[in-house]
Amino acid sequence: MEEEVLCYLDKVLEDEDVFECGDMDVESPLTPGDMLLTPVHRQFRGDIEKGLEMKKLVLSGFLASEEIYINQLEALLLPMRPLKATANLSQPVLSIQQVETIFYKIQDIFEIHKEFYDALLPHIQQWDEKVAVGHLFKKLASQLGVYKAFVDNYKTAVETAEKCRQANTQFQQISENLKVKGPKDSKDCTTNVTMEALLYKPIDRVTRSTLVLHDLLKHTPKDHPDFPLLQDALRISQNFLSSINEEIDPRRTAITTPKGEARQLVKDGFLVEMSEGSRKLRHVFLFTDLLLCAKMKKTSAGRHQQYECKWYIPLADLTFQLLDDSDVLPHIQVLPEHEIEEIKIKISVIKSDIQKEKKALKGQSRNVERLRKKMNEQESWLLLHSPTIPFRIHNKHGKSYLFLLSSDYERSEWRESIQKLQKKDLQTCQLSSVELQVLTSSCCKLRTVHNIPVTSNKDDEETSGLYGFLHVIVHSAKGFKESANLYCTLEVDSYGYFVSKAKTRVFRDTTEPQWNEEFEIELEGSQCLRILCYEKCYDKTKLNKDDNEIVDIIMGKGQVQLDPQTVQSKNWHVDVIEMNGIKVEFSMKFTSRDLSLKRTPSKKQSGVFGVKISIVTKRERSKVPYIVRQCIEEVEKRGIDEVGIYRISGVATDIQALKAAFDTNSKDILVMLSDMDINAIAGTLKLYFRELPEPLLTDRLYPAFMEGIALSDPAAKENCMMHLLRSLPDPNLITFLSLLEHLKRVADKEPINKMSLHNLGTVFGPTLLRPSESEVTKGHITLASDIWSHDVMAQVQVLLYYLQHPPISFAELKRNTLYFSTDV
């Protein structure tokens, strides 16, 4: 009997008949939205495309995650049975008490969820609008008492498992190599997971179930019989969560110091540190009494990840170093924006290639893995080189350290977390080398952020975010106790980091600012909008030399998830963000990139926006439209030295006012232009070209421009690119040449305005040269991210070719027409 059980244990450990599936990450968070493309959900894809309601999407996604959860519980139960059977033998792996402590309530939790899954599955398979599932969720919520017992025992279970792992090599093998089956439709794929990771799954699951109830209620009509049942289930779940949340976090994030004191992990994340003149990616851990900066050690395949401590500072000795405190400033190398944009375009092209490989009938997984690796390299480079906002930390008894962040929101969060801990009565802690080694080793288990935030580290099922344009109106704010000079900034995420996209004007000396400013923000796979409210600093003694240093005071900050179902509608969605007692009211709506590609001709041919350029120039009896001439003149008069001209968004309401004035040929246009913010004028010119019924360089010539820019031979490329210009209608050509010379004059001021030819090419290329709808359809582009990346690099390169070319004369071009065929 003893030999049989031990053989069975060996089989659990060494089952070679099952191959491992590397793409499945059972430890990564699975939310309802993340699960939409899992195997259980695929059977509903046909129905989804026919427009089935969101409620079914949420349910089918949750069902898929339930299947994975049940498989995880089953993976825990698999070794439990033979371990229990061997407990009474002469040489047990574990005692019966140890088995019962480690696996406490796992069997009960498994049976509850298996019953729930079996009951829910047929409802979704035979779905119609009358199907009721609320009673199943209420029953599931009513059984949370089992979870309470599990949570109460959780700390003891983990500690017991760790002691047994250290004392028994056989149990160590078992606990480090549990096999979790994949979903039914995933062939026989399994994944190796540690016992510690699986023991945390039940705690994690309660939170997930509560999130699903929120989503179900959102998409269930109030008169549906499910609505009151789901409300009850949510109330029960929330009450349970609030009762255990305080207990859970310390258990997962605490370690005990040699002196018996509890040291808890409060916050961790990846930051870029300036070290010896170069950028280094660090994992920073904030504990209750110290800040530790570590780097991940390189380990061979199959080995556990390990950290190496670079430095630590006791919080009692930590101060925030201001720029004024230091005489010598470390040089922060900031890359030209065009290099950042080029990397973004490359990443988008790789994403598109990955999608194509996956859709190919005989797509080779090797190709996908190769592309993923390439994308990871590009995204990691971007994450390392994009941040520019300094975050300085100083040890009162030693060195100073400099981190670079991409978001003032993030910098504020780190600073506030540290300052909150410093309010407690902290004593300086000096760690011995052994203590430091123990603490650093514990970081792998304690960390809450496991991977650098790049797309290639996400599951395939995770949402890719929104691509397109988010229109945001910042209305007003209230809740300020004293009058101040107030403004807001807007941040969105893309490529794993946040970046500031817009800023309201400063509303002076008020407690209730009324901005009512609209902004158009370009989204590149974004999932979150952040709003920060500042008090403007006019004290010159506090201002310093570093352009990236933000000295204005953050009065409040908040964020909102960009839910596609909420923002993707024709109507404005009004919302309020509460921050430190302050309420900021704003509205937003979203236009996807595929819709933004469509150029809709204006029904009113009397205006200029949305009207063919040939009609406008003929009506005006001019060679270049009046709007183009006036905007160029105004930018060159007072905006050519403006930092970020044409890149920084103007206020959308100002742009719309100028658009209306040009469309109605208002007599006040010149006065408006002289008074208007220069970024609004630059934005009006960009909007005019974007709203032309067809791009300035025409739909007909688009394929030829793409082929011409791809030519390798310089002479052939020159002939082709000049020939294409000659092939443009005269109004388009003359207008393009006028814009070209203007952009060259802007780039001449690059040392002041930071706008290089590359930057200007990136801004204007995709506006002047875009594929027609027929080209998009012909190219089988289906995803918004594909549309964004499709030929963008080539579009930028076309404009850049002409920007870098010696001056091009209209007369010279036409004189040479005789020597070339006019057919393209």
KOLSERO-207451 format. One line per 3 residues: their letters; for each residue x, z, y of C-alpha. Coordinates in pm, whole numbers, plus 50000, padded with zeros to 5 digits. Layout:
! KOLSERO-207451
a) X:Z:Y ~ ...
This chain:
! KOLSERO-207451
mee) 50000:50000:50000 ~ 50280:50094:50241 ~ 50465:49769:50172
evl) 50145:49566:50226 ~ 50079:49721:50566 ~ 50441:49680:50681
cyl) 50434:49316:50567 ~ 50120:49269:50769 ~ 50291:49419:51075
dkv) 50583:49182:51026 ~ 50341:48889:51006 ~ 50180:48995:51335
led) 50527:48990:51491 ~ 50670:48679:51329 ~ 50378:48441:51289
edv) 50555:48106:51317 ~ 50253:47891:51233 ~ 50118:47927:51585
fec) 50292:47750:51874 ~ 50305:47902:52220 ~ 50141:47738:52518
gdm) 50366:47780:52822 ~ 50107:47670:53079 ~ 49871:47960:53016
dve) 49939:48271:53221 ~ 49707:48547:53103 ~ 49857:48797:53346
spl) 49764:48603:53656 ~ 49441:48704:53835 ~ 49135:48508:53721
tpg) 48855:48489:53974 ~ 48525:48306:53929 ~ 48641:48025:54153
dml) 48973:48000:53968 ~ 48801:47945:53635 ~ 48602:47633:53724
ltp) 48833:47401:53533 ~ 48888:47608:53216 ~ 48792:47472:52874
vhr) 48456:47654:52853 ~ 48370:47514:53191 ~ 48468:47156:53106
qfr) 48157:47105:52893 ~ 47953:47147:53210 ~ 48157:46907:53422
gdi) 47914:46621:53369 ~ 47627:46841:53483 ~ 47828:46965:53781
ekg) 47889:46612:53901 ~ 47513:46558:53894 ~ 47475:46842:54139
lem) 47391:47156:53938 ~ 47354:47460:54159 ~ 47641:47698:54238
kkl) 47496:47980:54032 ~ 47569:47795:53710 ~ 47923:47721:53827
vls) 47986:48090:53887 ~ 47833:48189:53552 ~ 48018:47928:53349
gfl) 48345:48022:53519 ~ 48283:48390:53446 ~ 48196:48310:53085
ase) 48530:48135:53045 ~ 48716:48435:53187 ~ 48513:48664:52954
eiy) 48640:48463:52658 ~ 49000:48516:52773 ~ 48934:48889:52828
inq) 48784:48927:52478 ~ 49091:48752:52334 ~ 49313:48995:52523
lea) 49123:49296:52383 ~ 49141:49142:52036 ~ 49519:49107:52075
lll) 49535:49485:52134 ~ 49313:49562:51835 ~ 49514:49342:51596
pmr) 49814:49580:51564 ~ 49593:49890:51604 ~ 49435:49853:51261
plk) 49757:49837:51053 ~ 49920:50103:51272 ~ 49625:50331:51202
ata) 49638:50248:50832 ~ 50009:50340:50811 ~ 49975:50661:51015
nls) 49926:50882:50709 ~ 50215:50732:50512 ~ 50554:50896:50460
qpv) 50727:50691:50733 ~ 50458:50591:50983 ~ 50536:50372:51281
lsi) 50304:50593:51491 ~ 50114:50913:51422 ~ 49735:50898:51412
qqv) 49720:51091:51741 ~ 49953:50842:51911 ~ 49746:50547:51787
eti) 49421:50703:51910 ~ 49578:50786:52249 ~ 49726:50440:52310
fyk) 49420:50241:52194 ~ 49156:50485:52323 ~ 48816:50315:52377
iqd) 48957:49960:52329 ~ 48730:49899:52026 ~ 48420:50012:52222
ife) 48508:49795:52523 ~ 48566:49496:52293 ~ 48223:49537:52128
ihk) 48046:49571:52465 ~ 48197:49248:52600 ~ 48160:49055:52273
efy) 47788:49139:52273 ~ 47762:49039:52642 ~ 47945:48710:52581
dal) 47733:48618:52278 ~ 47415:48687:52477 ~ 47522:48497:52790
lph) 47658:48182:52618 ~ 47323:48034:52498 ~ 47166:48090:52843
iqq) 47431:47871:53003 ~ 47427:47611:52725 ~ 47049:47570:52772
wde) 47058:47605:53148 ~ 46770:47547:53385 ~ 46668:47711:53712
kva) 46431:47953:53535 ~ 46704:48104:53316 ~ 46739:48479:53384
vgh) 47064:48664:53317 ~ 47029:48966:53548 ~ 46927:49195:53261
lfk) 47254:49118:53082 ~ 47465:49211:53385 ~ 47264:49527:53445
kla) 47315:49632:53083 ~ 47689:49561:53116 ~ 47706:49773:53432
sql) 47517:50059:53266 ~ 47794:50083:53002 ~ 48070:50152:53255
gvy) 48087:50511:53129 ~ 48313:50381:52852 ~ 48548:50246:53122
kaf) 48550:50588:53293 ~ 48676:50743:52970 ~ 48937:50467:52941
vdn) 49055:50518:53301 ~ 49083:50894:53254 ~ 49310:50834:52955
ykt) 49501:50535:53101 ~ 49806:50720:53236 ~ 49850:50914:52911
ave) 49810:50594:52707 ~ 50079:50407:52902 ~ 50321:50701:52894
tae) 50267:50749:52519 ~ 50323:50377:52453 ~ 50646:50386:52656
kcr) 50782:50692:52469 ~ 50696:50535:52134 ~ 50855:50207:52237
qan) 51182:50382:52320 ~ 51177:50592:52003 ~ 51079:50323:51751
tqf) 51233:49974:51744 ~ 50953:49838:51524 ~ 50687:49950:51771
qqi) 50904:49811:52053 ~ 50889:49470:51884 ~ 50514:49498:51838
sen) 50442:49612:52195 ~ 50653:49338:52354 ~ 50516:49047:52151
lkv) 50138:49069:52127 ~ 49981:48725:52078 ~ 49676:48636:52288
kgp) 49470:48343:52164 ~ 49378:48071:52411 ~ 49017:47955:52473
kds) 48838:47772:52189 ~ 48896:47428:52337 ~ 49271:47478:52388
kdc) 49381:47372:52035 ~ 49549:47678:51884 ~ 49752:47781:52184
ttn) 49865:48143:52210 ~ 50070:48339:52461 ~ 50302:48638:52412
vtm) 50206:48935:52630 ~ 50331:49293:52648 ~ 50109:49584:52547
eal) 50151:49745:52889 ~ 50011:49433:53058 ~ 49713:49422:52821
lyk) 49633:49791:52866 ~ 49583:49727:53237 ~ 49331:49445:53174
pid) 49019:49670:53139 ~ 49090:49831:53478 ~ 49138:49488:53630
rvt) 48819:49356:53468 ~ 48583:49599:53645 ~ 48695:49463:53982
rst) 48649:49102:53865 ~ 48297:49172:53739 ~ 48203:49322:54075
lvl) 48331:49010:54257 ~ 48121:48789:54029 ~ 47810:48991:54108
hdl) 47873:48927:54478 ~ 47895:48553:54410 ~ 47584:48548:54190
lkh) 47377:48729:54453 ~ 47498:48484:54716 ~ 47361:48193:54512
tpk) 47043:48356:54373 ~ 46717:48318:54573 ~ 46566:48653:54671
dhp) 46241:48567:54493 ~ 46420:48494:54163 ~ 46364:48767:53897
dfp) 46743:48801:53864 ~ 46792:48914:54226 ~ 46684:49284:54199
llq) 46859:49321:53860 ~ 47185:49181:53999 ~ 47153:49412:54302
dal) 47122:49711:54069 ~ 47422:49595:53865 ~ 47629:49553:54183
ris) 47531:49897:54313 ~ 47629:50062:53982 ~ 47960:49871:53970
qnf) 48049:49953:54331 ~ 47973:50322:54285 ~ 48190:50325:53973
lss) 48476:50143:54148 ~ 48474:50379:54446 ~ 48492:50675:54207
ine) 48801:50548:54022 ~ 48993:50341:54281 ~ 49181:50640:54416
eid) 49292:50724:54063 ~ 49396:50372:53957 ~ 49644:50272:54227
prr) 49882:50569:54202 ~ 49887:50533:53825 ~ 50004:50176:53850
tai) 50242:50216:54141 ~ 50399:50561:54102 ~ 50724:50684:53953
ttp) 50858:51036:53932 ~ 51187:51126:54101 ~ 51441:51351:53925
kge) 51317:51636:54146 ~ 50964:51591:54010 ~ 50825:51438:54327
arq) 50587:51141:54311 ~ 50728:50828:54476 ~ 50460:50560:54511
lvk) 50489:50192:54586 ~ 50279:50119:54894 ~ 50356:49752:54960
dgf) 50582:49476:54833 ~ 50638:49108:54902 ~ 50886:48826:54945
lve) 51066:48805:55283 ~ 51349:48589:55415 ~ 51655:48791:55520
mse) 51933:48665:55746 ~ 52246:48775:55562 ~ 52597:48670:55664
gsr) 52461:48383:55867 ~ 52241:48231:55597 ~ 51882:48271:55479
klr) 51821:48464:55156 ~ 51489:48519:54977 ~ 51442:48892:54906
hvf) 51176:49102:54737 ~ 51111:49400:54964 ~ 50954:49722:54829
lft) 50802:49986:55057 ~ 50781:50326:54886 ~ 50635:50644:55032
dll) 50980:50763:55140 ~ 51207:50455:55159 ~ 51232:50079:55205
lca) 51425:49891:54935 ~ 51549:49532:54963 ~ 51624:49360:54631
kmk) 51706:49020:54490 ~ 51607:48887:54150 ~ 51900:48865:53908
kts) 51952:48543:53715 ~ 51864:48609:53351 ~ 51881:48389:53044
agr) 51563:48253:52887 ~ 51359:48516:52707 ~ 51528:48809:52884
hqq) 51331:49049:53101 ~ 51354:48994:53475 ~ 51576:49240:53660
yec) 51634:49327:54026 ~ 51958:49403:54206 ~ 51933:49638:54504
kwy) 52091:49490:54818 ~ 52023:49794:55038 ~ 51773:50070:55107
ipl) 51681:50283:55410 ~ 51506:50623:55396 ~ 51194:50599:55614
adl) 51308:50911:55799 ~ 51609:50710:55924 ~ 51435:50376:55986
tfq) 51366:50243:56336 ~ 51248:49904:56461 ~ 51530:49746:56654
lld) 51428:49564:56970 ~ 51628:49268:57091 ~ 51738:49467:57396
dsd) 51909:49722:57169 ~ 52172:49476:57058 ~ 52441:49310:57264
vlp) 52527:49052:56997 ~ 52239:48838:56872 ~ 52267:48676:56530
hiq) 52220:48302:56558 ~ 51894:48194:56390 ~ 51918:47835:56284
vlp) 51582:47662:56325 ~ 51541:47328:56151 ~ 51398:47030:56341
ehe) 51025:47008:56286 ~ 51047:46655:56149 ~ 51254:46785:55855
iee) 50985:47045:55778 ~ 50715:46774:55800 ~ 50911:46539:55573
iki) 50937:46811:55306 ~ 50560:46874:55333 ~ 50493:46504:55281
kis) 50725:46498:54979 ~ 50543:46797:54829 ~ 50207:46625:54879
vik) 50334:46307:54714 ~ 50459:46510:54414 ~ 50119:46686:54390
sdi) 49952:46346:54387 ~ 50190:46226:54113 ~ 50112:46535:53902
qke) 49738:46465:53929 ~ 49793:46102:53826 ~ 50003:46210:53526
kka) 49733:46450:53412 ~ 49463:46185:53444 ~ 49666:45923:53255
lkg) 49533:45870:52904 ~ 49877:45920:52753 ~ 50023:46148:53018
qsr) 50345:46306:52893 ~ 50365:46680:52950 ~ 50742:46635:53004
nve) 50673:46427:53313 ~ 50435:46692:53448 ~ 50690:46969:53388
rlr) 50963:46762:53554 ~ 50741:46705:53858 ~ 50643:47074:53869
kkm) 51009:47173:53872 ~ 51078:46926:54151 ~ 50781:47057:54352
neq) 50895:47417:54300 ~ 51237:47329:54445 ~ 51083:47162:54752
esw) 50829:47442:54813 ~ 51093:47713:54769 ~ 51315:47534:55022
lll) 51022:47517:55266 ~ 50941:47885:55218 ~ 51304:47975:55289
hsp) 51356:47758:55599 ~ 51017:47773:55778 ~ 51001:48136:55905
tip) 51133:48194:56259 ~ 50969:48520:56383 ~ 51230:48801:56378
fri) 51155:49139:56221 ~ 51446:49375:56290 ~ 51501:49699:56101
hnk) 51766:49956:56185 ~ 51913:50250:55996 ~ 51991:50528:56244
hgk) 52302:50612:56040 ~ 52414:50263:55953 ~ 52348:49891:55968
syl) 52071:49678:56113 ~ 51890:49410:55914 ~ 51701:49099:56020
fll) 51408:48940:55838 ~ 51240:48616:55943 ~ 50864:48582:55903
ssd) 50630:48291:55963 ~ 50339:48505:56080 ~ 50306:48778:56341
yer) 50012:48907:56135 ~ 50246:48971:55842 ~ 50509:49133:56065
sew) 50245:49362:56210 ~ 50127:49462:55860 ~ 50478:49563:55753
res) 50538:49755:56075 ~ 50203:49938:56058 ~ 50251:50033:55692
iqk) 50594:50182:55767 ~ 50477:50364:56080 ~ 50179:50513:55893
lqk) 50414:50664:55634 ~ 50653:50786:55904 ~ 50377:51003:56055
kdl) 50413:51230:55753 ~ 50680:51500:55740 ~ 50956:51292:55577
qtc) 51294:51421:55470 ~ 51602:51199:55449 ~ 51655:51102:55086
qls) 51997:51001:54956 ~ 51991:50842:54611 ~ 52274:50873:54363
sve) 52389:50552:54195 ~ 52194:50647:53882 ~ 51877:50726:54078
lqv) 51908:50397:54266 ~ 51952:50208:53940 ~ 51643:50374:53788
lts) 51436:50299:54098 ~ 51549:49935:54110 ~ 51475:49891:53739
scc) 51125:50028:53790 ~ 51048:49761:54052 ~ 50971:49500:53784
klr) 50691:49718:53647 ~ 50565:49847:53980 ~ 50559:49521:54178
tvh) 50221:49382:54281 ~ 50357:49043:54391 ~ 50504:48872:54085
nip) 50589:48521:54206 ~ 50695:48358:54531 ~ 50378:48212:54689
vts) 50424:47845:54601 ~ 50174:47604:54444 ~ 50388:47549:54135
nkd) 50349:47920:54046 ~ 49969:47898:54050 ~ 49744:47825:53755
dee) 49603:47472:53732 ~ 49256:47624:53764 ~ 49330:47791:54097
tsg) 49172:47630:54399 ~ 49400:47400:54595 ~ 49243:47497:54928
lyg) 49093:47281:55201 ~ 49242:46958:55337 ~ 49101:46831:55665
flh) 49009:46970:56005 ~ 48865:47314:56082 ~ 48680:47334:56412
viv) 48684:47690:56548 ~ 48514:47823:56861 ~ 48646:48164:56970
hsa) 48348:48300:57164 ~ 48414:48656:57280 ~ 48535:49004:57193
kgf) 48415:49356:57265 ~ 48511:49712:57180 ~ 48813:49749:57412
kes) 48837:50093:57572 ~ 49034:49982:57878 ~ 49060:49661:58081
anl) 49348:49438:57978 ~ 49477:49080:57986 ~ 49359:48950:57650
yct) 49401:48640:57435 ~ 49367:48539:57069 ~ 49581:48333:56832
lev) 49463:48161:56512 ~ 49672:48138:56195 ~ 49605:47946:55872
dsy) 49797:47931:55546 ~ 49962:47624:55399 ~ 50245:47574:55150
gyf) 50257:47944:55068 ~ 50297:48084:55420 ~ 50092:48135:55737
vsk) 50156:47957:56063 ~ 50009:47998:56412 ~ 49792:47698:56501
akt) 49609:47773:56826 ~ 49594:48013:57120 ~ 49317:48089:57370
rvf) 49380:48127:57741 ~ 49448:48476:57877 ~ 49130:48646:58003
rdt) 49251:48883:58273 ~ 49158:49245:58347 ~ 48850:49279:58124
tep) 48705:49480:57837 ~ 48475:49195:57724 ~ 48662:48862:57731
qwn) 48444:48548:57709 ~ 48675:48268:57594 ~ 48426:48017:57444
eef) 48716:47785:57357 ~ 48704:47532:57075 ~ 49004:47426:56867
eie) 49059:47162:56602 ~ 49300:47295:56338 ~ 49451:47074:56070
leg) 49430:47233:55723 ~ 49682:47152:55449 ~ 49551:47325:55138
sqc) 49440:47628:55343 ~ 49232:47916:55205 ~ 49233:48172:55485
lri) 49188:48194:55864 ~ 49345:48484:56056 ~ 49263:48589:56411
lcy) 49497:48812:56612 ~ 49396:48963:56946 ~ 49679:49041:57193
ekc) 49730:49214:57524 ~ 49952:48990:57738 ~ 50276:49149:57858
ydk) 50372:49060:58217 ~ 50642:49329:58247 ~ 50965:49129:58292
tkl) 51178:49422:58175 ~ 51019:49392:57829 ~ 51067:49019:57801
nkd) 51380:48906:57620 ~ 51592:48600:57554 ~ 51473:48512:57206
dne) 51202:48243:57219 ~ 51062:48355:56883 ~ 51027:48723:56978
ivd) 50665:48818:57044 ~ 50650:49113:57280 ~ 50276:49109:57352
iim) 50084:49399:57196 ~ 49855:49330:56899 ~ 49523:49498:56978
gkg) 49365:49400:56648 ~ 49382:49151:56365 ~ 49155:49030:56086
qvq) 49108:48746:55842 ~ 48831:48551:55670 ~ 48843:48348:55350
ldp) 48764:47978:55399 ~ 48487:47944:55142 ~ 48422:47569:55097
qtv) 48051:47633:55037 ~ 48022:47816:55369 ~ 48230:47596:55600
qsk) 48158:47252:55450 ~ 47830:47190:55628 ~ 47723:46994:55934
nwh) 47616:47314:56110 ~ 47839:47570:56276 ~ 47889:47892:56079
vdv) 47889:48195:56312 ~ 48092:48498:56203 ~ 48239:48823:56337
iem) 48576:48977:56247 ~ 48604:49354:56299 ~ 48953:49484:56378
ngi) 49046:49836:56488 ~ 48706:49891:56647 ~ 48720:49549:56816
kve) 48474:49273:56724 ~ 48572:48909:56777 ~ 48287:48657:56749
fsm) 48370:48301:56645 ~ 48211:47991:56491 ~ 48362:47736:56255
kft) 48284:47417:56067 ~ 48500:47196:55848 ~ 48550:46821:55814
srd) 48723:46711:55494 ~ 49010:46466:55509 ~ 48824:46193:55325
lsl) 48551:46207:55589 ~ 48807:46212:55871 ~ 48951:45885:55737
krt) 48621:45711:55809 ~ 48611:45547:56151 ~ 48256:45524:56284
psk) 48205:45264:56559 ~ 48022:45392:56865 ~ 47659:45281:56899
kqs) 47706:45273:57277 ~ 47933:44979:57355 ~ 47937:45078:57723
gvf) 48187:45360:57664 ~ 48549:45351:57547 ~ 48565:45592:57251
gvk) 48473:45424:56923 ~ 48464:45080:57088 ~ 48692:44792:56988
isi) 49000:44774:57209 ~ 48940:44401:57276 ~ 48591:44475:57415
vtk) 48722:44753:57642 ~ 49012:44549:57786 ~ 48787:44247:57839
rer) 48527:44459:58020 ~ 48795:44631:58233 ~ 48985:44302:58285
skv) 49302:44486:58192 ~ 49577:44444:57936 ~ 49583:44814:57838
pyi) 49270:45037:57838 ~ 49234:45252:58150 ~ 49216:45573:57940
vrq) 49556:45498:57781 ~ 49720:45419:58114 ~ 49584:45730:58289
cie) 49667:45975:58008 ~ 50022:45836:57977 ~ 50072:45856:58354
eve) 49951:46219:58370 ~ 50165:46329:58073 ~ 50474:46169:58225
krg) 50396:46324:58564 ~ 50365:46688:58455 ~ 50378:46719:58075
ide) 50696:46550:57967 ~ 50886:46883:57982 ~ 50606:47074:57802
vgi) 50729:47228:57475 ~ 50541:47072:57182 ~ 50361:46805:57388
yri) 50136:46600:57153 ~ 50196:46855:56874 ~ 50019:47159:57020
sgv) 49638:47133:57015 ~ 49453:47124:57342 ~ 49127:47316:57388
atd) 48859:47106:57215 ~ 48597:47170:57483 ~ 48834:47036:57751
iqa) 48905:46728:57537 ~ 48533:46666:57489 ~ 48477:46697:57866
lka) 48746:46432:57930 ~ 48602:46211:57656 ~ 48258:46226:57820
afd) 48409:46151:58162 ~ 48593:45840:58035 ~ 48289:45723:57838
tns) 48066:45742:58147 ~ 48337:45611:58383 ~ 48296:45923:58595
kdi) 48427:45910:58951 ~ 48578:46256:58897 ~ 48818:46144:58621
lvm) 49131:46156:58838 ~ 49043:46501:58973 ~ 48970:46627:58620
lsd) 49302:46488:58494 ~ 49499:46659:58768 ~ 49331:46996:58700
mdi) 49316:46984:58320 ~ 49562:47154:58085 ~ 49822:46895:57986
nai) 49772:46958:57611 ~ 49405:46863:57653 ~ 49508:46531:57812
agt) 49755:46463:57530 ~ 49479:46554:57282 ~ 49237:46311:57452
lkl) 49484:46024:57408 ~ 49530:46108:57039 ~ 49152:46134:56995
yfr) 49101:45790:57155 ~ 49333:45623:56904 ~ 49183:45823:56616
elp) 48827:45717:56704 ~ 48898:45345:56736 ~ 48669:45151:56495
epl) 48986:45037:56320 ~ 49346:45160:56364 ~ 49550:45011:56650
ltd) 49773:44828:56399 ~ 49454:44693:56223 ~ 49309:44718:55874
rly) 49404:44356:55796 ~ 49777:44412:55847 ~ 49796:44757:55684
paf) 49913:44637:55337 ~ 50175:44411:55499 ~ 50313:44699:55710
meg) 50343:44910:55390 ~ 50532:44629:55216 ~ 50752:44550:55516
ial) 50876:44906:55568 ~ 50969:44924:55197 ~ 51209:44626:55221
sdp) 51574:44716:55154 ~ 51750:44430:55329 ~ 51780:44512:55703
aak) 51752:44149:55813 ~ 51445:44086:55600 ~ 51286:44407:55726
enc) 51356:44313:56091 ~ 51201:43968:56049 ~ 50896:44106:55870
mmh) 50834:44399:56110 ~ 50865:44177:56421 ~ 50646:43911:56261
llr) 50377:44172:56196 ~ 50378:44274:56563 ~ 50329:43908:56663
slp) 50032:43895:56428 ~ 49847:44170:56616 ~ 49572:44073:56864
dpn) 49713:44072:57220 ~ 49523:44384:57344 ~ 49643:44581:57038
lit) 50002:44460:57075 ~ 50033:44525:57450 ~ 49874:44870:57414
fls) 50107:44954:57122 ~ 50417:44847:57317 ~ 50304:45056:57618
lle) 50255:45362:57397 ~ 50590:45297:57227 ~ 50786:45301:57552
hlk) 50599:45614:57664 ~ 50684:45801:57342 ~ 51050:45700:57380
rva) 51052:45852:57731 ~ 50897:46173:57588 ~ 51166:46187:57318
dke) 51439:46146:57584 ~ 51341:46499:57694 ~ 51376:46644:57342
pin) 51624:46917:57449 ~ 51345:47055:57672 ~ 51016:46964:57500
kms) 51147:46989:57139 ~ 50969:46659:57052 ~ 51205:46420:56876
lhn) 51127:46063:56771 ~ 51068:46201:56420 ~ 50817:46456:56553
lgt) 50630:46192:56754 ~ 50630:45956:56456 ~ 50476:46230:56243
vfg) 50205:46298:56502 ~ 50108:45938:56583 ~ 50199:45742:56265
ptl) 49892:45830:56053 ~ 49667:45782:56361 ~ 49784:45432:56452
lrp) 49817:45314:56093 ~ 49570:45418:55825 ~ 49432:45258:55510
ses) 49083:45114:55546 ~ 48806:45259:55328 ~ 48836:44957:55099
evt) 49212:45023:55058 ~ 49143:45386:54972 ~ 48885:45282:54711
kgh) 49116:45013:54574 ~ 49393:45271:54538 ~ 49162:45501:54334
itl) 49232:45799:54557 ~ 48988:46072:54462 ~ 49125:46404:54584
asd) 49144:46514:54947 ~ 49505:46616:54894 ~ 49578:46268:54753
iws) 49422:46109:55061 ~ 49643:46327:55279 ~ 49959:46231:55095
hdv) 49873:45866:55025 ~ 50124:45651:55217 ~ 50167:45913:55492
maq) 50544:45897:55464 ~ 50535:45518:55497 ~ 50298:45537:55797
vqv) 50540:45771:55975 ~ 50833:45545:55884 ~ 50662:45236:56030
lly) 50616:45397:56371 ~ 50963:45551:56354 ~ 51111:45205:56288
ylq) 50967:45073:56615 ~ 51053:45394:56805 ~ 51420:45363:56701
hpp) 51427:44988:56772 ~ 51578:44853:57094 ~ 51315:44775:57361
isf) 51059:44520:57239 ~ 50926:44273:57498 ~ 50580:44118:57466
ael) 50706:43796:57625 ~ 51006:43780:57391 ~ 50785:43835:57087
krn) 50546:43559:57190 ~ 50835:43324:57270 ~ 50958:43361:56911
tly) 50612:43295:56765 ~ 50696:42924:56746 ~ 50962:42996:56486
fst) 50741:43189:56244 ~ 50426:43121:56048 ~ 50127:43318:56168
dv) 49999:43382:55816 ~ 50055:43731:55680
